[in-house]
């Protein structure tokens, strides 16, 4: 005999069961979540993309089927590369750059590393003296500058290039956060292989797709690489003459001025505003000298330099080394758009050329603020009409200059660098 409450419970259970089935059916009709793809699925898409998408574009660019097949033989995705956005996977989280501290310039100039590079560089300057003289005669770029860049980029060719350049470029062209840029570089890389300067197995590069000892991206290789040893190939992987001459050609094409160096470490008197820095505020070095700016070495500026233009550079504001740089400094920055990189190359070149050492002035204890705080300062300065060069939380020369100008206008002694004391004042 069935009791009434048992019947009620059975009915309730049937209703819940029916609702569960209904929910399952409805969920089955919904699209799969975006991260349902597997790596195998993406690999299959990649192979289809190579054949259906890249091959037609490569053919239009003059790439033969033979070269194309050789380039992509055995190529699969490199999942270990940074900045990837695989199709069907969750979008990568944006880097919250404004929350991290930016670091002091001091660690960038690791003294032990610079000393080792300088010693090796001086040995190579002697070993390749005839080649360097011929390159300087042809392009006008001093050998120590070329050696410094070579040393900084790949340790004078000793650094390993572990990656297949085609694999890196294809992976990034297919599923990186900058697909369009890497697609262009991939087609350029195929053009290099088509020309026959290098075989696919020798075509090695960095995790970013930069090639050979000078670390040229493929488009830059096509524009600037040269055959300086006369063997018919532009070989920046194993030929030192080609490597050094290609760097020289790059710098010349970017505007290197023959007969000038990169710049000078100087002392700037306290009564001279640090808010005068930047490539857009160039003036004859004689004018800087007339303000009392002197070289820390104690040497006078050469007479021909006094007539030439120079720019103030204070990368740590008043709390670090100060410089008057030439237009060639900004040409070096074309290689890597960083003031510190340009100074590193200049300092290393001086060490190779003359055996000099570190900058005389020490780097102060700067760079201890959150990037979000600096970005806030930049936004405030922008609202006040200053050109800070962007609100990225990093103090480039426009931000440093704007801080100095604001400090002067506010009746403060200009330091030309952000610090925590400004947080409550700069509103």
Secondary structure, DSSP 8 states (H G I E B T S, - for coil): ---HHHHHHHHHHHHHHHHHHHHHHHHHHS---TT---HHHHHHHHHHHIIIIIHHHHHHTT--HHHHHHHHTT----TTSSSB--TTS-------GGGSB---SGGGS-HHHHHHHHHHHHHHHHHTHHHHHHHHHHH---HHHHHHHHHHHHTTTTS---EEHHHHHHHHHHHBTTHHHHHHHHHHHHHHHHHTSS-GGG-EE-TT--BTTTTB-HHHHHHH----SSSSS--TTT-HHHHHHHHHHHHHHTT--TT--SEEEEE--TTS-STTBSGGG-EEHHHHHHTT-EETTS----HHHHHSEEEEE-TTTTSS-EEEE-HHHHHHHHHS--HHHHHHHHHHHHHHHH---S-SS---S---SBHHHHHHHHHHHHHTT---S--SSS--HHHHHHHHHHHHHTT-----S--GGGTTT--
